[in-house]
Amino acid sequence: MGKYSLIDLFAGCGGLSLGMEQAGFEPVFVNEINATFCETYINNHRLSRDRYYIGDINQLNAEIEKYLPLFKDVDIVCGGPPCQGFSMANRQRIIDDPRNTLYKAYLQFLQYVKPKFFLMENVRGMAQKIDEIIDDLHVYLGKEYTFAYSLLNAKDFGVPQNRIRFIIIGNRIGVDVKQIFNDIKSDTMPVFTLGDAICDLPKLKPNRIKNNNSIENEDCGFERTEYEYLRTDFYNFINNGRKISVLYNHKNRYNNDRDIKIFGTLPQGANSLHPSIADIMPYKNRNHIFKDKYFKLNENEICKTITSHMKFDCNMYIHPREARGLTPREAARIQTFPDDYVFTGPQNSWYAQIGNAVPVKLAAVIGKHIIKHLK
């Protein structure tokens, strides 16, 4: 276990926490409102269940007095509060929008706990509101903290995915946060393509059996099965060189015959407008809206951003070699989760958990350089 303490708010299934753990932090308290997501976190971490608050952060703040002894002198608080009311075109301040109560609650938590460091991550557009965010932080934290922010693309840190995130880091121990970001950006990381990430996993055939998520076989995949992995560079990177002998969450989902035909016909890198599927494309009169309704990934490039929309369908994430969408395990690899990180709950929930997560190796690089300054 690491010796630097971490509180993770809006923790989801634990991608950010896992990366920070790999850097040397130790989670001491976790908050997540979704019990299914939190169960995945619990099953993959060694933290005792009494250190999880499964519920609304506003209620946690209302009960904060009884938790403060656990939070004494904590090293870092991390979190990505959803800002449903955020828009670059919105003239209303973020904190004044009633839809952004979680953002306000995050600031209140920081005010109560006063960690040495905090980290907030969010969509890239939040950078347009940085002056507001810093003003809000000063209101809640006073002048004791200094801040800096940057837009970081996960693809620059070993993640085979184009995923740009807004990251703001603050501290009250006199560290120059701009130097932390300079260190992060100068870190040398390996470069991997989508093919590096997924093309060594077992091949699967399309799943044509509707309304039967319990089906498991070699064609459709398994929730858990013994497997001998190829020890590729990417395998060693996400698993930190450990030997793993079980394959989890590599299971296909149902698709109708029309979608399967589209999946098999499209060439890599092509979307709904490609002429090869013009005769079977079901949304011809709305092509301008649905050009990415279908998209076949290119194994020689990095992946497009993995999102929680995959819980509805994977039509925008078609496997580059096979007539099917990505499995949850393939999506998890693109997010650089290790192969023994097990996602629990219904299969559609696996996709939501993975899509909402912070890429593990991006979090690990950030954590590594924060620890360097904590030392």
C-alpha positions in Angstrom: 0.0 0.0 0.0 1.2 3.5 -0.7 1.9 5.9 2.2 0.1 8.9 0.7 -3.6 9.2 1.5 -6.3 9.7 -1.1 -10.0 10.5 -1.0 -11.8 9.8 -4.2 -15.2 11.5 -4.8 -17.5 10.6 -7.7 -15.2 7.6 -7.8 -17.2 5.4 -10.3 -15.7 2.0 -10.8 -12.2 3.2 -9.6 -10.1 4.1 -12.7 -8.7 7.3 -11.2 -8.1 5.6 -7.9 -6.3 2.7 -9.5 -3.9 4.9 -11.4 -3.2 7.0 -8.3 -2.6 3.7 -6.4 -0.1 2.6 -9.0 1.7 5.9 -8.4 1.9 5.3 -4.7 -1.3 6.7 -3.1 -3.5 4.8 -0.8 -7.3 5.3 -0.9 -8.7 6.0 2.6 -12.2 7.0 1.7 -14.4 6.7 -1.3 -17.7 8.3 -2.3 -19.9 7.1 -5.2 -23.7 7.4 -5.6 -24.2 4.4 -7.9 -24.1 1.2 -5.8 -23.4 -1.0 -8.9 -20.4 1.1 -9.9 -19.2 1.2 -6.3 -19.4 -2.6 -6.0 -16.9 -2.9 -8.8 -14.6 -0.5 -6.9 -15.0 -2.5 -3.7 -14.3 -5.8 -5.4 -11.1 -4.6 -6.9 -9.6 -2.7 -4.0 -8.4 -3.6 -0.5 -10.2 -0.8 1.3 -12.7 -1.9 4.0 -16.4 -1.4 3.3 -16.8 1.1 6.2 -14.6 3.5 4.2 -17.1 3.7 1.3 -20.0 6.3 1.4 -22.5 5.0 -1.2 -24.8 8.0 -1.7 -25.1 11.7 -2.6 -22.1 13.8 -1.8 -24.5 16.5 -0.5 -25.6 14.1 2.2 -22.0 13.2 3.0 -21.3 16.9 3.5 -24.3 17.2 5.8 -22.8 14.4 7.9 -19.2 15.6 7.5 -18.5 16.1 11.3 -18.5 12.4 12.0 -16.0 11.7 9.2 -13.5 14.5 9.7 -11.3 12.4 12.0 -10.8 10.0 9.1 -9.8 12.9 6.9 -7.2 14.6 9.1 -4.1 15.7 7.2 -5.2 13.8 4.0 -2.7 14.2 1.1 -5.1 14.6 -1.8 -8.8 14.7 -2.6 -9.7 13.8 -6.2 -13.0 14.0 -8.1 -14.7 14.8 -11.3 -18.1 16.4 -10.3 -20.6 16.2 -13.2 -21.7 19.7 -14.4 -24.9 19.1 -16.2 -25.6 22.8 -16.6 -22.2 23.5 -18.1 -22.0 25.1 -21.5 -19.4 27.4 -23.1 -22.3 29.4 -24.4 -24.0 29.6 -21.0 -23.5 33.1 -19.5 -24.6 31.9 -16.1 -21.8 31.2 -13.6 -21.2 27.5 -13.1 -21.8 27.6 -9.4 -25.1 29.6 -9.8 -26.7 27.0 -12.1 -29.0 24.8 -10.0 -28.0 21.8 -12.1 -24.4 22.0 -10.9 -25.1 21.2 -7.2 -22.4 18.4 -7.4 -19.7 20.9 -8.4 -20.7 23.1 -5.4 -20.7 20.1 -3.1 -17.2 19.2 -4.3 -16.0 22.7 -3.3 -17.7 22.4 0.0 -16.0 19.1 0.7 -12.6 20.7 0.0 -13.5 23.5 2.3 -14.3 21.1 5.2 -11.4 18.7 4.6 -8.6 21.1 3.5 -6.3 18.4 1.9 -2.7 19.2 1.0 -3.6 18.7 -2.7 -6.8 18.4 -4.7 -7.4 17.3 -8.2 -10.5 18.0 -10.3 -11.0 16.5 -13.7 -13.8 17.3 -16.2 -14.6 17.8 -19.9 -12.2 19.9 -21.9 -14.8 22.8 -22.3 -14.4 23.5 -18.6 -11.2 25.3 -19.4 -13.3 28.1 -20.9 -14.6 28.7 -17.3 -11.2 28.6 -15.6 -11.4 32.1 -14.2 -14.8 31.3 -12.6 -13.5 28.1 -11.2 -10.5 29.8 -9.6 -12.8 32.5 -8.2 -15.0 29.8 -6.7 -12.0 28.0 -5.2 -10.8 31.2 -3.6 -14.3 31.7 -2.1 -14.3 28.2 -0.5 -10.7 27.8 0.2 -9.4 31.3 0.7 -6.0 32.4 -0.5 -4.2 29.5 1.1 -4.2 27.4 -2.1 -2.5 27.9 -5.4 -3.9 26.4 -8.6 -3.0 25.6 -12.2 -4.8 23.7 -14.9 -4.1 22.0 -18.2 -5.8 20.1 -20.9 -4.2 16.6 -21.1 -4.8 14.1 -23.9 -4.7 10.5 -22.7 -3.0 9.4 -25.9 0.1 11.1 -24.8 0.4 8.9 -21.8 0.3 5.4 -23.2 -3.4 5.2 -23.6 -4.5 4.1 -27.0 -7.3 6.6 -27.2 -8.0 10.2 -28.1 -9.4 11.5 -24.8 -8.8 15.2 -23.8 -9.6 16.1 -20.2 -9.5 19.3 -18.2 -7.3 18.8 -15.1 -6.9 21.4 -12.3 -4.6 20.8 -9.4 -4.3 22.9 -6.3 -2.2 22.7 -3.1 -1.6 24.5 0.2 2.0 23.4 0.8 3.7 25.9 -1.5 4.3 23.7 -4.6 4.4 25.3 -8.0 1.6 23.4 -9.8 2.7 24.7 -13.2 5.9 22.7 -12.6 3.9 19.6 -11.9 2.2 20.0 -15.3 5.5 20.6 -17.0 6.8 17.4 -15.5 3.7 15.4 -16.5 3.9 16.7 -20.1 7.6 15.9 -20.3 7.2 12.3 -19.1 8.1 9.8 -21.9 5.4 7.1 -22.4 5.0 4.3 -24.9 2.7 4.7 -27.9 0.1 2.1 -28.6 -2.5 1.7 -31.3 -6.0 0.2 -31.0 -4.6 -3.0 -32.5 -1.9 -3.3 -29.9 -4.7 -3.0 -27.2 -7.2 -5.5 -28.4 -6.2 -7.7 -31.4 -4.5 -10.4 -29.2 -7.8 -11.2 -27.3 -9.9 -14.2 -28.4 -11.9 -13.8 -31.5 -15.7 -13.7 -31.2 -18.5 -14.1 -33.6 -21.6 -11.9 -33.8 -24.3 -12.6 -31.1 -27.6 -13.2 -32.9 -29.6 -14.4 -29.8 -31.9 -11.7 -28.6 -33.0 -11.1 -25.0 -30.6 -13.6 -23.5 -27.7 -11.9 -21.8 -26.8 -15.0 -19.8 -25.6 -16.9 -22.9 -21.9 -17.8 -22.8 -19.8 -19.9 -25.2 -16.7 -19.6 -27.3 -18.5 -17.8 -30.0 -20.1 -15.1 -27.9 -17.6 -15.0 -25.1 -17.5 -15.4 -21.3 -17.8 -13.3 -18.2 -14.9 -15.4 -16.8 -12.7 -18.0 -18.4 -9.2 -19.4 -18.2 -6.9 -17.8 -20.8 -3.3 -17.8 -21.8 -2.4 -14.2 -22.7 0.3 -13.2 -25.2 2.9 -11.3 -23.3 2.8 -8.3 -25.6 4.3 -4.9 -24.7 0.8 -3.6 -24.2 -0.1 -6.5 -21.9 3.0 -5.8 -19.8 2.2 -2.1 -19.7 -1.4 -2.3 -18.4 -0.6 -5.3 -16.1 2.7 -4.0 -14.8 4.4 -7.2 -15.9 2.2 -9.4 -13.8 1.1 -12.8 -15.1 -2.7 -13.2 -15.3 -4.4 -16.4 -16.4 -8.1 -15.5 -16.4 -10.0 -13.4 -18.9 -12.9 -11.3 -17.6 -15.8 -9.4 -19.2 -14.9 -10.5 -22.7 -18.5 -11.1 -23.8 -20.3 -10.0 -26.9 -23.8 -8.4 -27.0 -26.8 -9.0 -29.3 -27.0 -7.4 -32.7 -29.6 -7.7 -35.4 -28.8 -9.1 -38.9 -28.8 -5.7 -40.5 -26.3 -4.3 -38.1 -24.1 -7.4 -38.4 -24.1 -7.0 -42.1 -23.1 -3.3 -41.8 -20.4 -4.3 -39.3 -18.9 -6.8 -41.7 -19.2 -4.6 -44.8 -17.7 -1.3 -43.6 -13.9 -1.0 -44.1 -11.8 0.2 -41.2 -12.1 3.9 -40.5 -15.4 4.3 -42.3 -18.6 5.7 -41.0 -22.3 5.6 -41.9 -21.8 7.7 -45.1 -19.5 5.1 -46.7 -20.9 3.9 -50.1 -20.3 0.2 -49.2 -23.4 0.3 -47.0 -25.5 2.8 -48.9 -28.1 0.2 -49.8 -28.6 -1.1 -46.2 -28.1 2.1 -44.2 -31.3 2.6 -42.3 -31.0 6.4 -41.8 -30.4 7.7 -45.3 -32.7 10.6 -45.0 -30.9 11.8 -41.9 -27.3 11.2 -42.9 -26.2 14.6 -41.8 -27.3 13.7 -38.3 -26.3 10.0 -38.2 -23.0 10.0 -40.0 -21.4 8.4 -37.0 -24.3 6.1 -36.2 -21.9 3.4 -37.4 -18.1 3.7 -37.2 -15.6 0.9 -37.8 -12.4 1.4 -35.8 -9.0 1.4 -37.4 -6.6 -1.0 -35.7 -3.5 1.0 -36.9 -4.7 4.2 -35.1 -5.6 5.1 -31.6 -9.3 4.7 -30.7 -11.9 7.4 -30.6 -13.0 8.4 -27.1 -14.6 5.6 -25.1 -17.9 6.9 -23.6 -20.7 5.6 -21.5 -23.0 5.6 -24.6 -21.7 2.1 -25.2 -24.2 0.9 -22.7 -26.9 1.5 -25.3 -25.0 0.0 -28.3 -21.5 -0.3 -29.8 -22.4 0.7 -33.3 -19.9 3.6 -33.1 -17.2 1.2 -31.8 -17.2 -1.6 -34.4 -14.3 -4.1 -34.0 -11.7 -3.5 -36.8 -11.5 -7.2 -37.8 -14.8 -8.8 -36.6 -18.4 -8.1 -37.4 -19.4 -7.0 -33.9 -19.0 -4.1 -31.4 -16.2 -4.0 -28.8 -16.6 -6.1 -25.7 -16.4 -4.5 -22.3 -12.9 -6.1 -21.8 -11.7 -4.5 -25.1 -13.1 -1.1 -24.0 -11.4 -1.6 -20.6 -8.1 -2.3 -22.2 -8.5 0.9 -24.2 -8.9 2.7 -20.9 -5.8 0.8 -19.7 -7.4 -1.2 -16.9 -5.4 -4.3 -16.0 -6.8 -7.6 -17.3 -7.7 -8.7 -13.8 -9.9 -5.7 -13.0 -13.3 -7.2 -12.9 -16.5 -5.3 -13.7 -19.6 -6.3 -11.8 -23.3 -5.8 -12.3 -25.3 -6.2 -15.6 -23.3 -6.2 -18.9 -24.6 -2.8 -20.0 -23.4 -1.4 -16.7 -19.9 -2.7 -17.5 -19.8 -0.4 -20.5 -21.2 2.6 -18.5 -18.6 2.1 -15.8 -15.7 1.8 -18.3 -16.9 4.8 -20.4 -17.1 7.1 -17.4 -13.7 6.2 -16.0 -10.5 8.2 -16.0 -7.9 6.2 -18.0 -5.8 4.4 -15.4 -2.4 5.2 -17.0 -3.2 8.9 -17.3 -4.1 9.0 -13.6 -0.9 7.1 -12.8 1.3 9.7 -14.5 -0.5 12.6 -12.8 -0.2 10.8 -9.4 3.5 10.1 -9.9 4.4 13.7 -10.4 2.2 14.9 -7.5 3.9 12.5 -5.2 7.3 13.7 -6.3 6.4 17.1 -4.9 4.7 15.7 -1.8 8.1 14.0 -0.9 
